[in-house]
Amino acid sequence: MNWKRRARRGLSLFSHAVGYDSIERPDGKRVRRLWFDPPDSVAIVARAGDDLVLIEEYRPRLGKTMLSCPAGRIDSGESFERAAKRELREETGYEAGNVQLLETYYPTAGMRKRRGIVFAEDLTPGNQRLEPDEFIEVRTVPVAEAIEAVHAGPICGWSLPPLLVAQEEGLL
């Protein structure tokens, strides 16, 4: 596509930037496109033998409790793999002995961020280290039932997509 960006305007909102671009399309028409720059994030498909470690968490923006993979933001200078180990430990208490980056993608065209999907195994149980505003219940689900269990409830980007990628890689 041969779009020309003329102006970029935005503001910083906490650690995120939000704004719009004035873009000239190939047909010459000028349009505005909203963008949002949150930090990159990671979803973790954590396998403990014949079970997957999932979380059940209330998502206030959606007003729903969802079953999903553990997930979170990537801190500055952190790799997807290192963030996956940290987030898994914080949200579930499990320590991963082995992690593997399976995929990175852009969740939506309006967000300038990448999401990584990391597979974690060789898990050792431990204690959660939740942030004060996190209310997470750890759930273990048999691997053979995980996609169906997640698919039964409301689905978000932290739930079904990571499991389908892991399944496609032959890990489920």
Secondary structure as GFF3:
##gff-version 3
##sequence-region A 1 172
A	DSSP	beta_strand	4	13	.	.	.	ID=ss1
A	DSSP	beta_strand	16	24	.	.	.	ID=ss2
A	DSSP	beta_strand	30	37	.	.	.	ID=ss3
A	DSSP	beta_strand	41	48	.	.	.	ID=ss4
A	DSSP	beta_strand	51	59	.	.	.	ID=ss5
A	DSSP	beta_strand	64	68	.	.	.	ID=ss6
A	DSSP	beta_strand	71	73	.	.	.	ID=ss7
A	DSSP	alpha_helix	80	92	.	.	.	ID=ss8
A	DSSP	beta_strand	95	105	.	.	.	ID=ss9
A	DSSP	beta_strand	115	124	.	.	.	ID=ss10
A	DSSP	beta_strand	136	142	.	.	.	ID=ss11
A	DSSP	alpha_helix	143	151	.	.	.	ID=ss12
A	DSSP	alpha_helix	160	168	.	.	.	ID=ss13
###
